[in-house]
Amino acid sequence: MLWKNIKGLVGAYDSPPSRLRGSEMADFPLLENAWLAIDSGKIADFGPMETFPGIVDWTGLDVVDCEGRYVLPSWCDSHTHLVFAAPRSHEFMSRLEGKTYQQIADEGGGILNSARALQLMPEDQLFEEALVRLQHAMQAGTGAIEIKSGYGLDDEAELKMLRIIQRLKEAVPIPVRRTFLACHAVPEGNWTATTWTRHVAEHLLPRVQKEKLADYVDAFCEKGYFGLEEVSTLLEAASKEGLAAKVHVNQFNAFGGVKLCTNLDALTVDHLEVLEPEDLEALKSSSNTRTMACALPGCSYFLGIPYTPVRELIKADVAVALATDFNPGSAPSSNMERIVQLAILKMKMLPLEAIAAATLNGAAAMEVSDQAGVIAPGRAANVLVTKPMEGLEGFGYDFGESSVEKVFIDGVEV
């Protein structure tokens, strides 16, 4: 295929960087009046129309006029809980009636509710339902994704979730990263945060590694869930097993989790709706390491909690990714375009900053920068084509409509 007269080709590089920090995100490449060549499902070449070299061989060539349209890399969603057994719309009704997230959890809802349902559902049914959700996300433009366990809350159910994620990875043509969310909530019974973490570190984590089911570990570092001691125990055990960490931290409270994660070289710290000066300093000081910030504005929107102060992170020269947090309780949407819209509208990100955070930096946040997140020669042609737009600000301005007209995975329209 040859796409010509592209109004703006976004995120196209000959030699892409692995990530963009702080103010660099606003300089995400935008090539106006461009062309793009796709051959055998891969990006072949690109450039400005004024220097288009012409066509020597027209055999089998499909020429597409993209007048007025932008072409972008597909979205990279680096934080999801896509495998679950049932929605939690009844809890949504409880929130509408005035109950808080913590009150619902204290009454046996929330994560524990999802765990009970998942433990009862057969593995094949869980897989089939999760595959439909994953395909739906791809149809909306997601071209790389991370999926967590964490709704098992016992050994066999956690392993079942990880096996399902592995099956999903093998079933779709996009990169899928697998995260063992080892410490999501304290299981029912006689467990405490300390005893469950110790059990995971000493018994379950080695089983996960023996079956090669995970790329990362994760924990919910939050009051009432897992504290600094437990998270430290898990991350140190994971490091010995060769697994990096992606950690839920500072969603409702800040008590040193960010600094702990940067000290232990976590790949990402996710949520950060609450951010203290010492957290910013820890992330800023980690600029020579790999720890990134991942904002989840869909969760803020749905729960009515503060949005991650991304402008402060950008000012501190931190690399920021955007992700959906897709899950049945606090962010029941896999649509990355809506996340970009919220980032522009609610977190005051410039359009190119938000797109960079949802593509190139999203890929970096799950270590698939060599496969996804940019448009570059030799890469898979996983790209989005917008409707005719005045400018990229249309992603935030026309928030009631989708700006994406077509999605291509491996050069094939989804």
N, C-alpha and C positions, 0 to 999 in steps of 0.2 A: 504494500500500500504506500501511496504517496499522499500525505496530507499537506495541502498548500494553503496559503493566505491565512494562516493561523494568526489571530489577533495578538495573542500573547502565549508564548511557549514558556511554561513555568518550571523551574527546577531542572533545567537542562545543563549538563556539564560534560566536558570531555574527560576530566579527571575529578570526580566528586570528592569533597571532604567527607570525613566520617561523621561529623556533627557540626552544628553552628552554635556558638555561645553568644549570649547576651545580644548586643546590638548587631551582631553578624546576621541574625535571623531576618532583619529588615532588608538585607542585601541578597536574599534568596534570588537567584537569577530570573529575570523576566526578559525574554527576547521577543521584541515586537515584530509583527509582520514576518512570520517564520514559516519554514517547511519542516516536515518530519517524515523520514522514510522508515518503514517497518518491513522486515523480511524474515519469513519463517518464524514468526512470533517474537522476534527480537528487534530492538532499536538498531537500525543500520546507520543512520546519520541524521543530522539536522543542521539548520543554519538560517540566515536571513534570506528572504525572497530576493532581495537585490543582488545576491551573489549565488543564486540557485544555478547549479552547473548544467541543468538541462537533463533530458532523458535520452539515453542511447538505445535502450531495449524496452519497448512497450509491451512485450509478451507477458500476459497474465497480470499486468499492472492495474490496480484499482486506484484511481485518482479521486481524492475526496477534497472538496472545497470547504474549508473551515472558516469562511468569512464571518467575522464578528465573534468568533468563539475562542475561548482559552483552552489550552491543553495542559494538564497537570499530571504529576505522578499519582498513582493510586494511593489511597490512605493507608497508613501503617498504625494499627491499633495495638498499642503495647501493654494494655491492661484490661483484661476481661475475665468474667466468671461465666463463660458461655454454656458450660455443662451444668444443668440443674434439672430437678425433677418436676417442679411445678412453679407457676407464678405465685406471687404473694399479694394479689390485689386486695384481699380482705384486710391485710395490714395497712395498705394504702388508705382504706376506708377508716381504719382506726386512727391514722394520723389526721385525716380530715376532721375527725371527731375530737381532736385535741391531744392525743397521746404522742409522746416523744419517741424517737428511735430507741432510746434506752429503756423507756417504760415497756415498749412492745417486746424488747429482748428479755427484760426481767420477767415477763409473763410467759416466757417459753416460745416467743416468736422469733423473728429475725433469722440468724444463721442456724440456730438449733432447729427451727422449723424446717428449713431447707434440708438440713442433715437427715432428719427423720424421714422425709419424703424420698430422698435419694437412696437411703439405705434399703428401702423397700422396693424400688423400681428395678426391674431386670436390666442387665447391662446393654443388651441389644436395643431395648426401647429407649434407654438414655442416649445411646449413640445415634439412633435414627432421628430423634427429636433435636439433638444438638447439631446434627448435620444440616437439617433444615434451617436452623438459626444461622449457621455459618454460611450457607449458600445465600441466605437473605442479606447478610452483611456484605458478601462479595458483590451482590447485585447493586448494593448501594455505594460501591466503590472501594471497599477494603481489599487491599492487595497483599497484606501481611498482617499476622495477628498473633498475639500471645493469649493463652488460655490457662487458667489456674484450676487446681483442685481446691479443696478446702471445705466442701459441703459433705464430706464423708464422715469426719470426726470419729472414725475408728480405723484400724489398720486395713481391713479388707475393703471397706468402702472407699478409702483414699486411693488404694491401689486400683480399684475398679475405675475411679475417675481418671486416673493417669493413663490407664489402658485405653479408655475411651478417647482421651486427647490424642494418644498415639494413633489410634485408628482414624481420627479426623485428619491428622497430619498426612496420613497415607492416602486419604480419599480426595484431597483437593490439590490444585496445582499451585497454590500460593504458599509462602513460608509460614509455618505454624511453630511457635515456640511453646514449650511445656513448662509450667511452673508448679512445683509442689508447695502448695500453701499449707505448710505443716502446722502452723499455729494461727488458726483463724478465730476459733472460739474454744473455750474449755468444754470438753465433752460432758454430757450428762453422766451422773454416777458419782463415784468417789474421787474423781480427778480434780486436781488443782492446776493452775497455770504452770506451777513448777514441776509437778509430777508428770503432766502430759508432755511438757517440753523435754524433760529428761528421757521419757519413753521414746519420743520421736527421734531424739538425737542418738540414742543408744540402740534402738531396735528397728524403727520404721524407716528411717533414712537409709541405713545400709541395705534394706530390702529394695527400696526405690532405686538405689544406685546399681544393685546387682542386676535388676531387670532393665536398667538403662531407660528409665521412664521420664526423667526430668532434665531440663536445662538449667533451672533455677530453683531456689527456695524462697519462701515468702512468709511473713508474719504480720499480724495485726497488732502493731505497737500502740496500745491505747489503754487508758484507765478502764478497769473492769475486764480486760482481756489479757494482754501479755505486756509485761513491763520490761525495763532495760535489762535486767538480769536474764530473763527468759530469752529475749531476742539475741542477746550476746551469746548465750549457750547454743542456740540454734545456728547462728551464723558461723560461729567458730567450728561447730561440728560439720556444717556444710562445706566450709573451706577445706577441711581435711579430706572430704569426699570429692573435692574438685568442683563444687557447685558454687556459683556466684549467687547474690541475693538481690531481690527486688522487694522492697518493704513498704507496707501500708504504715504511714506515720503522720502525726499532726492533723488528723481529720477533725478531732474535737478538742484535743488538749495538746499542749507542748510541754514536754518534760525531759528533754535531752535526747530524744530518739534520733533526730537528724544528725547530731554530732556523733552518736554511737555508730550510725550507719556509714557515715563518711570515714570514720576511723577504721571501720572494718571493710572498707572498699566495696560497699554495695554498688551495684550497677545503677539502680534508681531508688529514689525516695518518692513515694506516690501519695497523693492527696495534698498535704501542705496547706489546707484551708486556714489553719492557724500557723502563723509564722512569726517567731520572735527574732530580735536582732542577733542573738547568738546562733540561731538556726541559719540565718543569712550568712553570717560570718563563717560558719562551718562549711557551707556550700561554696562560698567564695574561696575559702582556703583550700578547698578540694579541687580547684580549677586545674591542677596538674595531675589529678587522678581522673577516674572515669565516672564518678557519681553524678548522675543527672537528676533533675527535678521533673516529675510527671504530674501535670495538672489534670483534674477530672471534673470539668465544669458541669457535665450531665448530672453528677451526684449532687453538686451544690444546687442546681436548678430544681431537682426533684425533691430533695429534703428541705430546701429553704434555708440552707446554711451558707456562711460566707464563701465567696469564691477565692481561689488561690490568688494571692497578690503577685501576679506574674510580672507587672511592671517593676516591682522591687527586685525580683529575680533577674530580670533583664539588666537592670541597672547594676546589679552585682556581678554581671558577666557570667551568669549561670546558663548552661544549656537546658532548654525547656522542651519537653515533649507534651503532646496532648493525646488523651485516650478516652474511651467511652466509659470504662468501669462497668460495662454491660453485666447486669445481674438482676435477679428477680425482685430484690428488695429495695435498693436505693438508687438504681440507675437502669431501669428496664428499657434501654434502647441501644442498639448496635450501630446507629447511624452516625458515622464520623462527620458527615457534612454538618449535622446539627451541632456537633461539638465545636467545629470551626466557627459556626455562627455565634454560639455562646461566648467563645473566646473573644471574638471581635466586639460583641455587644456588651458583655458583662465584665470582661477582664481587660478591656481597652487595648487589645492587641491589634496592631496593624494587619491588614489582610495578608501581606507576605510573611509576617512573623507567624501568624496563626497557621498558614499553609505549610511553612517550613517545619513548625513544631508537630504538625500532623502527618508529615511525610518523612523528610530526611531525618529529623531528630527522633521521630517515632521508630524508624528503622534502627537507629543507634541505640535506642532504649531497649531493644531486644536483640541486638548484635546481628542484624541481618543487613547491614549497610552495603555489603557486597552484592546483595540480591534485590533490594527494594529501596524506595524512598526518593529516587531521582530518575530523571530521564538521561540515559547515557548509552553510547554505542556498546553493543554486546549484551546489554541488560534485557531482561524479559520486558516485553511491551505491555506492561500493566499500567494503563493510563486512563484518565478521565477526560471527556470532552464536555465543556459547558454548553448551555444554551447561549444564544447571542447575548452579550453583556456589555454594558458601558465600561465597566472596570471591575477589578476583583473585589471592590467594596460591595458589589452586589451580593456576595455571600452573606454579608451581615445585614445589608439594607433590606433586601426582599426576603425577610426571614420566614415568611409563611409558605414559601415555595422552594422546591429543589432547583438549584442552579445547574445541576449535573444532568446532561442530556443523554450521554452514552458512557458505558464502562467497558473497557477492554482488558481481558486477562490473556496473556500470551498472544496478544494481537487478535484475539477473537472476541467479538462483542458478546457480553454477558446478557 
